[in-house]
Amino acid sequence: MEDSEKADGAESSAQTRPKRSRTGCLTCRTRRRKCDEGKPTCQNCTAKGFECRYAAAFQILGKNNFTPEVASKVEYTTLKFISGKREEGTDEANEVKDRHETPAERSPIVTFISPVEAKVTEAPQSQEAMPPASSPSTDSYEFALHGLLALGSGTGGVVNAEVNFSPRTGSGDNASMNTVQGEINMDQIVPTIEDFNAEKNVENQIVEDWRSINVPSSVGFEEVPHERVLELLKHYRYDVATWLDICDMGQTFGCEVLHLSTESTSIRYGLLALADKSLNKSEARTPNIALLADIFRQQDHTLDAMHTALLDVMTIAGNVCVDVSKFWLEEEDAILRNSVINTLFLEIGNNSFASSMYWLLVRLQLSVALMSSFTHRIPLQIPITMVATRTFFSGANADDVSQYTHDAVALCVDAAMYCQGDEDKWLQQRYAQTRADIWGTLVRGFEKWFTSRPQDFQAIIELYPRDGRRSEDEFPTLVFSSGAAILANQLCHTGMLLLLQNKPRFAGQANSNSPFMSTLWHTHRVCGIGINNDRRECWDPCLLASLLVAARMATHQSQHIIILSTLEGIQKLTGWDISHHLNNLRTEWRLAEAW
């Protein structure tokens, strides 16, 4: 009886409980008071003297809210630029019927068309003559190309703002940017430098396919599939050019060479051949892009000295990508490397493009000098003694950062050549000093470089075991902010390590108590930098060779384990096969332990 009464009481209380209102003023809702919802001011707020505010009729979603996207399996391979206005006489109804237009395709800047949709669109045009196509808006082209080239930069630098990525780079071109409208399809038209001339009518100009510009009509070849071209260009931009430009803040290979590839077929196929060697290694692909690159180069009579040197540099870099161990240990292309580096050496003072190629070859030559037993002579323009009189500041411009990196590279080059012997008096003639004096000059140059490093070249994280870092290998944790800083610091310690291992008998004992004169300290620093470098764009052949040189100095088993693990990770990260050198390291360490 009592239970039924309680149940009836609960039901009656639930029925009489007032329904909670969500339209009251914000003040009453905050104070948890009943609001009569009077407008513009409710009775409670009037009586208490509070400010009466009501919520807006709409609500703005917060930044953590998101709208789920609809999964799509459509792959977009064709890029189409759309101007703000459509040409007169365009039948929009037929366009909507032929292809389903998405909101992204209605953008005034760029649209993407799937392969299936592209075929449907092109089918009606095959029956009748194609209407004259016009070039895209320069604003849209510059925006899209600049965005492509700016993404993926891993060197810590910024794309040079002075570089004009627009196709209209010729001097004297004063055509208005708003006069060029219409739409562009990569399979049909792509603007080139030669196609933009102030004396011509840009609107009525038809531009050829970018893959067929300057192609000799007499050459018969199997065309490279469009999808493969896109794959190779992407790999070059984000995996190859990043280590080529590791100390080049202007990104010569990532930006300028890509721009040149739109002007020259020889350079374009040379670039694709380099990317193909890096991506596919020894895998046979059809068509053979390297063979096509050689054909175009032989038949291109417009190449100047710098463009010819660029093709040679890309060939040498391709050999590195195919087999870095063979590049180090065999002297197959030594004559080519020496010829190109001597040619560029004469131009580095007058041409920044030549300077970028020269220093890339210097780094590659340095990697060979560190790993092979052959004697190498690398011409350097500025004597290293000039380092002592040069000053730099934190936040310096790109030229200062590059120059400071080049000083460290040049110091390491001289140290490597010093350790190979000086029977031909190469360094003695350069420095006009005895061999013992040259050793002291190089040591002071390294020490001056290290102590006067600007903030950009100092480690952002530097921890040693004495700082509480628990580690059996005793290697420090060294992390830098850019690839240029990693390259310069690691080569500085590598050069000092080589000099201390080849110290002459009559050299002075200055600063003998300093850690800078300790081979163990430099070995640990090189290994610490390498172990904590896990970025693909911050590894190049001379850094890898530097780590292999320092690895031979490791003595403890825990150090061997972490070094082998690091080298295997680098091999997987870069795709460079160094299994031969890993086996040699294991053999040397095994013999040392048995001894």
Secondary structure, 3 states (H helix, E strand, C coil): CHHHHHHHHHHHHHHHCCCCCCCCCHHHHHHCCCCCCCCCCCHHHHHHCCCCCCCCCCCCCCCCCCCCCCCCCCCCCEEEEECCCCCCCCCHHHHHHHCCCCHHHHCCCEEEECHHHHHHHHCHHHHCCCCCCCCCCHHHHHHHHHHHHHCCCCCCCCCCCCCCCCCCCCCCCCCCHHHCCCEEECCCCCCCHHHCCCCCCCCCCCCCCCCCCCCCCCCCCCCCCHHHHHHHHHHHHHHHHHHHCCCCCCCHHHHHHHHHHCCCHHHHHHHHHHHHHHHHCCCCCCCCHHHHHHHHHHHCCCCCHHHHHHHHHHHHHHHHHHCHHHHHHCCCCHHHHHHHHHHHHCCCCCCHHHHHHHHHHHHHHHHHHHHCCCCCCCCCCCCHHHHHHCCCCCCCCHHHHHHHHHHHHHHHHHHHHHHCCCCCCHHHHHHCCCHHHHHHHHHHHHHHHHHCCCHHHCCCEEECHHHCCCCCCCCCEEECCCHHHHHHHHHHHHHHHHHHHCCCCCCCCCCCCCHHHCHHHHHHHHHHHHHCCCCHHHCCHHHHHHHHHHHCCCCCHHHHHHHHHHHHHHHHHHCCCCHHHHHHHHHHHHHHHHC
